[in-house]
Amino acid sequence: MTLLFADIESSTVLLERRGTVTYAGVLTRLRETIRQAVARHGGTEVDTHGDAAFCVFPRAENAVEAAVEIQLSLAGDELRMRMGIHTGTPTRTDEGYVGRDVHRAARVCAAGHGGDILLSDSTRRALDARYVSRDLGEQELRGLERPVRLHRLELGA
């Protein structure tokens, strides 16, 4: 299973700049964009909170294609999403998904910047050669005991 976390970079600055009412409209449009892309690529929205989204997909390719679609839909907008994708084996409960892999996916997202789609090494290995990425090496991620190898998906490749 592949997990995708996404959030808006500098959302507080954006809120201050656009004002509460306009920002609320931005979030509504963004969530609809995310929901449509996730559904088109066979994923499921698990949770949203503020400007963040958590979605799961049966395969890494599905998650990457949804992420690319979302990022391309935002091209030219001041809204900048950072996304993290990790492939693992979370546990599903009545309350959603739990486990080390959920936390790892969230931390992969948090390591990014607006416009980034970061991949864990397990996700990179699950993808074929048509997906071009840059190896960012091993990164220390908050709360994780060991460094995690990250890759940045190259959108223009």
Residue pairs with C-beta under 8 A, 6 or more apart in sequence:
1 56
1 57
1 58
1 87
1 88
1 89
1 90
2 56
2 57
2 58
2 59
2 60
2 62
2 63
2 85
2 86
2 87
2 123
2 126
3 54
3 55
3 56
3 57
3 63
3 85
3 86
3 87
3 88
3 90
3 97
3 101
3 102
3 105
4 38
4 43
4 53
4 54
4 55
4 56
4 57
4 63
4 66
4 67
4 83
4 84
4 85
4 105
5 52
5 53
5 54
5 83
5 84
5 105
5 106
5 108
5 109
6 34
6 52
6 53
6 55
6 67
6 70
6 81
6 82
6 83
6 84
6 109
7 50
7 51
7 52
7 53
7 81
7 82
7 109
8 14
8 30
8 51
8 79
8 80
8 81
8 82
8 114
9 80
9 81
9 82
9 113
9 114
9 115
10 80
10 114
11 50
11 51
14 23
14 26
14 78
14 79
15 23
18 26
26 79
27 51
30 51
30 79
30 81
31 48
31 53
33 70
33 73
33 74
34 45
34 53
34 55
34 70
35 45
37 66
37 67
37 69
37 70
37 73
38 44
38 45
38 55
38 57
38 66
40 66
40 69
41 57
41 62
41 63
41 65
41 66
41 69
42 57
42 58
42 59
42 62
43 55
43 56
43 57
43 58
43 62
43 63
43 66
44 55
44 56
44 57
45 53
45 54
45 55
46 54
46 55
46 56
46 96
46 97
47 53
47 54
47 96
48 54
54 97
54 102
54 105
54 106
55 63
55 66
56 90
56 97
57 63
57 66
59 126
60 85
60 87
60 123
60 126
60 127
61 126
61 127
61 128
61 131
63 85
63 123
64 85
64 117
64 119
64 123
64 127
64 131
64 153
67 83
67 85
67 117
67 153
68 117
68 153
68 155
70 81
70 83
71 81
71 83
71 115
71 117
71 155
72 155
74 80
74 81
80 113
80 114
80 115
81 114
81 115
82 109
82 110
82 112
82 113
82 114
82 115
82 116
82 118
83 109
83 112
83 116
83 117
83 118
84 105
84 106
84 107
84 108
84 109
84 110
84 111
84 112
84 118
84 119
84 120
85 105
85 108
85 117
85 118
85 119
85 120
85 123
86 101
86 104
86 105
86 108
86 119
86 120
86 122
86 123
87 120
87 122
87 123
87 126
88 99
88 100
88 101
88 104
88 105
88 120
88 122
89 99
89 101
90 97
90 98
90 99
90 101
90 102
91 97
91 98
91 99
103 143
103 144
104 120
104 141
104 144
104 148
105 120
107 141
107 142
107 143
107 144
107 148
108 118
108 119
108 120
108 141
108 148
108 150
109 118
110 141
110 142
111 118
111 139
111 141
111 150
112 118
112 152
116 152
117 152
117 153
117 155
118 136
118 150
118 151
118 152
118 153
119 127
119 133
119 150
119 151
119 152
119 153
120 148
120 149
120 150
120 151
121 148
121 149
121 150
121 151
123 151
124 133
124 149
124 151
127 133
131 153
132 153
132 154
132 157
133 151
133 152
133 153
133 154
134 151
134 152
134 154
135 149
135 151
136 149
136 150
136 151
136 152
137 149
137 150
138 147
138 148
138 149
138 150
139 147
139 148
139 149
139 150
140 147
141 147
141 148
